[in-house]
Amino acid sequence: MDFFDTVDKRRSTRAFQAKEVDVKTIKQILDTVNLAPSAGDLQAYRISIVKSKKTKEELMSACLDQEFVAQASVVFIFSADKKQSEVKYGARGYELYAVQDATIAAAYCQLAATALGLACAWVGAFDPLEVSRIINAEPEEVPVAVIPVGYPNARPSWTGRKELKELVRQI
Ligand SMILES: Cc1cc2nc3c(=O)[nH]c(=O)nc-3n(C[C@H](O)[C@H](O)[C@H](O)COP(=O)(O)O)c2cc1C
């Protein structure tokens, strides 16, 4: 799929078919994520992959009972490895770069999934301590995004956007 079609096609999808996403497809998503830029090329993030029904249900509870989290075939959790970025960049790495690294990686995940005919949603409403427990996060590892991925049940409608003039400032 052409890049611009992929960007246009991505929609937050909150209903999935039971059909499983196979290992090869998951690997393709991960290989794409691994191309994302990161501060100093440190890739100060971790990716946790959850496929088991039991753990997806735990995650769903941690995500304020958003049911589609458990319904998705596979859930990717992107977490910031703050310590790793701090070693090179100090407070800026700790507070900002690691979170940005994880965020960009999660965005690549969404676009790769879309390009492969899958659908996903970005879930940011979750209990960070509970998600950290589920993914066995290291002490300075902070979950940033939970991305449930699966085959869509229906294409969600367009949510609309601001006018560019509200976003862009000409200096
Ligand atoms: C940081 C962030 C947090 C979000 N958290 C949630 C969430 O917890 N649950 C949810 O259903 N969607 C969540 N979304 C998805 C947004 O609601 C969605 O991207 C927005 O409404 C635009 O719709 P679209 O993605 O279909 O273009 C989140 C998106 C972002 C970027």
The ligand as a Tripos MOL2 file, in Angstrom:
@<TRIPOS>MOLECULE
LIG
   31    33     1     0     0
SMALL
NO_CHARGES

@<TRIPOS>ATOM
      1 C1         -2.2010    9.5150   23.2620 C.3       1 LIG1
      2 C2         -3.4720    8.8550   22.7700 C.ar      1 LIG1
      3 C3         -4.2810    8.1930   23.6810 C.ar      1 LIG1
      4 C4         -5.4310    7.5390   23.2430 C.ar      1 LIG1
      5 N1         -6.1570    6.7840   24.1250 N.ar      1 LIG1
      6 C5         -7.2230    6.0960   23.6920 C.ar      1 LIG1
      7 C6         -7.9020    5.2120   24.5670 C.ar      1 LIG1
      8 O1         -7.5440    4.9960   25.7080 O.2       1 LIG1
      9 N2         -8.9900    4.5600   24.0610 N.ar      1 LIG1
     10 C7         -9.4160    4.7040   22.7880 C.ar      1 LIG1
     11 O2        -10.4020    4.0700   22.4090 O.2       1 LIG1
     12 N3         -8.7590    5.5240   21.9130 N.ar      1 LIG1
     13 C8         -7.6880    6.2130   22.3420 C.ar      1 LIG1
     14 N4         -6.9830    6.9980   21.4650 N.ar      1 LIG1
     15 C9         -7.4110    7.1080   20.0610 C.3       1 LIG1
     16 C10        -8.0250    8.4740   19.7390 C.3       1 LIG1
     17 O3         -9.2870    8.5660   20.3520 O.3       1 LIG1
     18 C11        -8.1220    8.6280   18.2150 C.3       1 LIG1
     19 O4         -6.8310    8.5600   17.6600 O.3       1 LIG1
     20 C12        -8.7620    9.9440   17.7980 C.3       1 LIG1
     21 O5        -10.1010   10.0030   18.2230 O.3       1 LIG1
     22 C13        -8.7280   10.1460   16.2850 C.3       1 LIG1
     23 O6         -9.3770    9.0790   15.6390 O.3       1 LIG1
     24 P1         -8.5990    8.1940   14.5390 P.3       1 LIG1
     25 O7         -7.4430    7.5250   15.2370 O.co2     1 LIG1
     26 O8         -9.6220    7.1790   14.0600 O.co2     1 LIG1
     27 O9         -8.1380    9.1020   13.4520 O.co2     1 LIG1
     28 C14        -5.8260    7.6260   21.8880 C.ar      1 LIG1
     29 C15        -4.9840    8.2790   20.9750 C.ar      1 LIG1
     30 C16        -3.8070    8.8610   21.3960 C.ar      1 LIG1
     31 C17        -2.8910    9.4860   20.3740 C.3       1 LIG1
@<TRIPOS>BOND
     1     1     2 1
     2     2     3 ar
     3     2    30 ar
     4     3     4 ar
     5     4     5 ar
     6     4    28 ar
     7     5     6 ar
     8     6     7 ar
     9     6    13 1
    10     7     8 2
    11     7     9 ar
    12     9    10 ar
    13    10    11 2
    14    10    12 ar
    15    12    13 ar
    16    13    14 ar
    17    14    15 1
    18    14    28 ar
    19    15    16 1
    20    16    17 1
    21    16    18 1
    22    18    19 1
    23    18    20 1
    24    20    21 1
    25    20    22 1
    26    22    23 1
    27    23    24 1
    28    24    25 2
    29    24    26 1
    30    24    27 1
    31    28    29 ar
    32    29    30 ar
    33    30    31 1
@<TRIPOS>SUBSTRUCTURE
     1 LIG1         1 GROUP 0 **** ****
